[in-house]
Amino acid sequence: MSLQTSLSVTEQLHEHFDSPAFRELVPALAERFKEDDYVELESFLPPALAHRAEQELADLYDTRSRRRDILVPSTGNTPRNFSNLDRDVLLAGSSVIPAVFDCPALLKRLSEIAGQEVLPVPYVPEEYISARMDRPGDVHGWHWDDYSFAVVWVVKSTPEGCGGDVEYIPDTFWDKENPRLEHYLATREIRRRHPASGTAYLMRTDTSLHHVTPIAEGVERIMVCFSYCSLEDLDREVTHDTMDLLHPNA
């Protein structure tokens, strides 16, 4: 048995995120995040753990997922069309995903990249969730997140030109009573990214209006979203309208 396979999931994650190779990427990532409110972390997980998590997710989508086809009023009635797994299902069915969320070394790297302390969210159902888009036209409509930061691990991406692009507009404000999507979409530059399979991206999600574009026929996109907060988030009232709709049983 190799040393790597004899280590626990937690130990493997710490070794990965605290490695010199990962740490030396941080200064450049921090500069990019300061400019873009978005940065990609390629090969987010060690290959063995990524493969293990993919298998766990495949089993959970076969047995525990729920289909959502809804409109969300607080984001201007934008659509959500996908299957999802809530936090409790992932906690019970994955050995990797909960450990990623709780990894102190990852939190330290995220804080360094963000230029401020990045903390686990104080709302348990939003800690980590997963969504799978696998039907033609499936879309994760325009929205903001409840908390400041998200790390979205793209387990499986779509081919270029087949949808599944991440589009976002930084420096925007979410008024849940009057989200003003049309104003932002008409007057602001929309930035587009297409993270590859296995890549994660860190985004400032409370002030970046963002969505995932509709997918084409015959393709699939699977992601896991880990939500994190800032110190400022702990001092403000946060409601969870979208989460209550998407994950009513969490």
C-alpha positions as CSV (number, residue, x, y, z in Angstrom):
1,M,0.0,0.0,0.0
2,S,1.4,3.4,-1.0
3,L,1.7,6.2,1.6
4,Q,-0.9,8.2,-0.3
5,T,-3.6,5.5,-0.1
6,S,-2.9,4.9,3.6
7,L,-3.6,8.5,4.5
8,S,-7.1,9.5,5.5
9,V,-9.1,11.8,3.3
10,T,-8.5,14.7,5.7
11,E,-4.8,14.1,5.6
12,Q,-4.7,13.9,1.8
13,L,-6.5,17.2,1.5
14,H,-4.2,18.9,4.0
15,E,-1.2,17.5,2.2
16,H,-2.6,18.8,-1.1
17,F,-3.7,22.3,-0.1
18,D,-0.6,22.9,2.1
19,S,1.9,21.7,-0.4
20,P,4.6,24.0,-1.7
21,A,3.2,23.6,-5.2
22,F,-0.2,24.8,-4.2
23,R,1.1,27.6,-2.0
24,E,3.4,29.0,-4.6
25,L,0.3,29.6,-6.8
26,V,-1.4,31.8,-4.2
27,P,0.2,35.2,-4.9
28,A,-0.7,35.2,-8.6
29,L,-4.2,33.9,-7.8
30,A,-4.7,36.7,-5.2
31,E,-3.7,39.4,-7.7
32,R,-6.1,37.9,-10.3
33,F,-9.0,37.7,-7.8
34,K,-8.4,41.3,-6.7
35,E,-9.0,42.3,-10.4
36,D,-11.7,39.9,-11.4
37,D,-13.6,38.6,-8.3
38,Y,-13.1,35.2,-9.9
39,V,-10.1,32.9,-10.1
40,E,-9.8,29.2,-11.2
41,L,-8.0,26.5,-9.2
42,E,-7.0,23.8,-11.7
43,S,-6.8,20.2,-10.6
44,F,-8.7,21.2,-7.5
45,L,-8.5,17.8,-5.8
46,P,-5.8,15.1,-5.8
47,P,-6.7,12.6,-8.6
48,A,-7.5,9.7,-6.3
49,L,-9.9,11.8,-4.2
50,A,-11.4,13.4,-7.2
51,H,-12.2,10.0,-8.7
52,R,-13.6,8.8,-5.3
53,A,-15.8,11.9,-5.1
54,E,-17.1,11.4,-8.7
55,Q,-18.1,7.8,-7.9
56,E,-19.9,8.9,-4.8
57,L,-21.7,11.6,-6.7
58,A,-22.7,9.2,-9.4
59,D,-24.3,6.8,-6.9
60,L,-26.1,9.7,-5.1
61,Y,-27.5,11.1,-8.4
62,D,-28.8,7.6,-9.2
63,T,-30.5,7.2,-5.9
64,R,-31.0,10.4,-4.0
65,S,-31.3,13.4,-6.4
66,R,-34.3,15.6,-6.8
67,R,-35.3,17.4,-10.1
68,R,-35.9,21.1,-9.9
69,D,-37.8,23.2,-12.5
70,I,-38.6,26.4,-10.8
71,L,-38.5,30.2,-11.0
72,V,-37.0,32.2,-8.1
73,P,-38.8,35.4,-7.3
74,S,-36.0,37.1,-5.4
75,T,-33.7,36.9,-8.4
76,G,-36.3,38.3,-10.8
77,N,-38.0,35.0,-11.6
78,T,-34.9,33.5,-13.2
79,P,-35.1,29.7,-13.8
80,R,-33.4,26.8,-12.1
81,N,-33.6,23.6,-14.2
82,F,-31.5,20.8,-12.9
83,S,-31.3,17.9,-10.5
84,N,-29.7,18.5,-7.1
85,L,-28.3,17.0,-4.0
86,D,-28.7,18.8,-0.7
87,R,-26.1,19.1,2.1
88,D,-27.5,16.3,4.2
89,V,-27.5,13.8,1.3
90,L,-23.9,14.7,0.6
91,L,-22.9,14.5,4.2
92,A,-24.4,11.0,4.4
93,G,-23.2,9.7,1.1
94,S,-19.8,11.3,0.4
95,S,-16.5,10.8,2.3
96,V,-14.8,13.6,0.3
97,I,-17.1,16.6,-0.1
98,P,-17.7,17.2,3.6
99,A,-14.0,16.9,4.3
100,V,-13.2,19.5,1.6
101,F,-15.5,22.0,3.2
102,D,-14.0,21.5,6.6
103,C,-10.4,21.5,5.5
104,P,-8.4,24.1,7.5
105,A,-5.6,24.2,4.9
106,L,-8.1,25.1,2.1
107,L,-9.6,27.8,4.2
108,K,-6.2,29.3,4.8
109,R,-5.4,29.3,1.0
110,L,-8.8,30.8,0.2
111,S,-8.3,33.6,2.8
112,E,-4.9,34.4,1.3
113,I,-6.4,34.5,-2.2
114,A,-9.4,36.6,-1.1
115,G,-7.3,39.0,0.9
116,Q,-9.5,38.6,3.9
117,E,-10.7,35.9,6.3
118,V,-12.8,33.3,4.6
119,L,-15.0,31.3,7.0
120,P,-17.5,28.4,6.8
121,V,-21.1,29.8,6.4
122,P,-23.2,29.9,9.6
123,Y,-26.2,28.3,7.8
124,V,-25.8,24.5,7.6
125,P,-28.0,23.7,4.6
126,E,-25.9,26.1,2.4
127,E,-22.5,24.6,3.4
128,Y,-22.2,22.4,0.2
129,I,-24.7,21.4,-2.4
130,S,-24.5,19.8,-5.9
131,A,-26.3,20.3,-9.1
132,R,-26.4,18.3,-12.4
133,M,-27.6,19.8,-15.7
134,D,-28.3,16.9,-18.1
135,R,-31.3,17.8,-20.2
136,P,-31.2,20.1,-23.2
137,G,-31.9,23.7,-22.0
138,D,-31.0,23.0,-18.4
139,V,-29.9,26.3,-16.9
140,H,-28.8,27.8,-13.6
141,G,-30.4,31.2,-14.0
142,W,-29.0,34.6,-13.1
143,H,-28.6,35.0,-9.3
144,W,-26.5,36.2,-6.4
145,D,-25.5,34.0,-3.4
146,D,-26.5,34.7,0.2
147,Y,-22.8,34.8,1.3
148,S,-19.6,36.4,0.1
149,F,-17.7,33.5,-1.4
150,A,-18.3,30.3,-3.2
151,V,-15.9,27.6,-4.4
152,V,-17.5,25.8,-7.3
153,W,-15.9,22.5,-8.2
154,V,-16.8,21.6,-11.8
155,V,-16.8,17.8,-11.5
156,K,-17.8,17.5,-15.2
157,S,-17.8,20.3,-17.7
158,T,-19.4,20.6,-21.1
159,P,-17.5,20.8,-24.4
160,E,-16.8,24.4,-25.5
161,G,-19.7,25.8,-27.5
162,C,-22.3,23.5,-25.9
163,G,-23.4,25.8,-23.1
164,G,-22.5,25.4,-19.4
165,D,-20.5,28.7,-19.5
166,V,-20.1,30.7,-16.3
167,E,-21.2,34.3,-17.0
168,Y,-20.9,37.0,-14.3
169,I,-21.1,40.8,-13.7
170,P,-19.0,41.9,-10.7
171,D,-19.7,44.9,-8.4
172,T,-23.5,44.5,-8.4
173,F,-26.1,44.6,-5.6
174,W,-28.8,42.2,-4.8
175,D,-32.0,43.9,-3.7
176,K,-34.4,40.9,-3.2
177,E,-37.4,43.1,-3.6
178,N,-36.2,44.8,-6.8
179,P,-33.2,42.8,-8.2
180,R,-33.0,45.0,-11.4
181,L,-31.5,42.3,-13.6
182,E,-32.5,44.0,-16.8
183,H,-30.6,47.1,-15.8
184,Y,-27.4,45.2,-15.0
185,L,-27.6,43.0,-18.2
186,A,-28.2,46.0,-20.4
187,T,-25.6,48.4,-18.9
188,R,-22.7,46.2,-17.7
189,E,-20.1,44.0,-19.3
190,I,-20.8,40.3,-18.9
191,R,-17.7,38.3,-18.3
192,R,-17.6,34.7,-19.5
193,R,-15.6,31.7,-18.3
194,H,-15.6,28.0,-19.2
195,P,-13.8,26.1,-16.4
196,A,-12.7,22.6,-17.4
197,S,-13.6,19.3,-15.7
198,G,-11.8,19.0,-12.4
199,T,-11.3,22.8,-12.1
200,A,-12.8,24.8,-9.2
201,Y,-13.4,28.5,-9.2
202,L,-13.5,30.9,-6.4
203,M,-16.0,33.8,-6.9
204,R,-17.2,36.7,-4.9
205,T,-20.8,35.6,-5.1
206,D,-22.8,38.2,-3.1
207,T,-21.8,41.1,-5.3
208,S,-21.3,39.2,-8.6
209,L,-24.5,38.6,-10.6
210,H,-23.9,35.2,-12.2
211,H,-25.4,32.3,-14.0
212,V,-24.6,29.1,-15.9
213,T,-25.8,29.2,-19.5
214,P,-28.2,26.6,-20.9
215,I,-26.7,23.3,-22.1
216,A,-27.1,21.6,-25.4
217,E,-28.5,18.2,-26.1
218,G,-26.3,15.2,-25.3
219,V,-24.0,17.0,-22.8
220,E,-23.9,17.1,-19.0
221,R,-22.5,19.4,-16.3
222,I,-22.0,18.4,-12.7
223,M,-20.8,20.8,-10.0
224,V,-20.4,21.0,-6.2
225,C,-20.7,24.4,-4.6
226,F,-19.0,25.1,-1.3
227,S,-20.2,28.3,0.4
228,Y,-18.1,30.5,2.6
229,C,-18.7,33.8,4.3
230,S,-16.7,36.9,5.3
231,L,-16.5,38.4,8.8
232,E,-19.0,41.1,7.6
233,D,-21.5,38.4,6.7
234,L,-21.6,37.4,10.4
235,D,-22.8,40.9,11.4
236,R,-25.7,41.2,8.9
237,E,-29.1,39.5,8.6
238,V,-29.2,36.9,5.9
239,T,-32.3,35.3,4.5
240,H,-32.3,32.2,2.4
241,D,-35.1,32.5,-0.1
242,T,-33.4,30.6,-2.9
243,M,-32.1,27.8,-0.7
244,D,-35.6,27.3,0.8
245,L,-37.0,26.8,-2.7
246,L,-34.2,24.5,-4.0
247,H,-33.6,22.4,-0.9
248,P,-36.9,22.4,1.1
249,N,-36.0,19.2,2.9
250,A,-32.5,20.3,4.0
